[in-house]
């Protein structure tokens, strides 16, 4: 996995990431987490991560990736809704 360096991204554009909120405590997608914990989904592993992610350059690309991987995401992240969110708002806790 590759860690994205947020400070190296072009701040003049909006970057998008697939994100998820844990639906329950000790959720299967992130064992040991608390209910409501927020994560991004790593493109390669389809698993949650707090700091290893690769942003998409537009919302459409992110949504397309989510739809193409919907079956695998539902297995890896049961009971949670994966959605496309703006990276800056997600990191600030506004989304």
N, C-alpha and C positions, 0 to 999 in steps of 0.2 A: 504494500500500500504506500501511497505517496501522500505526504502531508502538504496541504495547500497553504501557501504563505499569503495570508489575507492582505498584508501590507504591500505585496507585489501586484495585486490586481488593480486594474484601471478603475479608479474611483469615479470616473465620469460616466460610467455605465452601470446598469443594474445587473447583478449576477444572481442566478437562481440555483436553488438546491432542493432535492427531495428531502422532506423532513417528516418527522413523526413524533407524537407525544405518547408516552406509555399509558395504556388504558388502565393499568392496575399495578399494585405493588408486586415486586418480584416477577415481573412480566417475562414470558418466555423469550422475547426478543432482546431483552437486556436483564438477565438474571441479577437479582440483588438491587434493582432500581426501586425508586419510590414512584408512586402513582403521580402522573403528570410530568415526569422527567422528559426533557426535550432532547431530541437527537436528530442528526442528519444521517442520511443513508449513503453509504459508500457505493459508488457505481460498480466496482469490480466484485466485491464480496456480497453485496445486497444485505449487509448487516449495518446495525446502527453504530455511529461514532460521534464523538463530541468534537474531535479535531482533525480527523482524516477524511477528507472529502474532495471532490473535484466539481467545481461549480459549472453550470451551463451558462452560455452567453445570452440565452433568451428563454422566456417562459415556455414557449412552444416546444423547444428542445427538451426541456425538463419534463413537461407533461407527456411528451411522446415517449421518453425513456420510461416513465412510470407506467404508462399503458402497455408498452412492450414487455415489461417485466412484472406485470400485475400478478400472474399466477405464482411466480417464484417469491415475490414480496409477501403475498398472503401466507405462504408457508413459513417463511423466515420471520415475519413480523405479525403473528396471528392476532387478530382482534384490533389492530390499529389501522388508521387511515393515513396512507402516505400522500402527501400533497406537495405541490410546488410552492415554494416561498422565496421572497427576495432575501438574499443572504444578509444584507446589512440590517434589515428589520429583524431577522431571526436572531442574529448575534446580539442585538440590543434588547431582545425580549419583547418586541412590539408585535410580532406575528405569532 
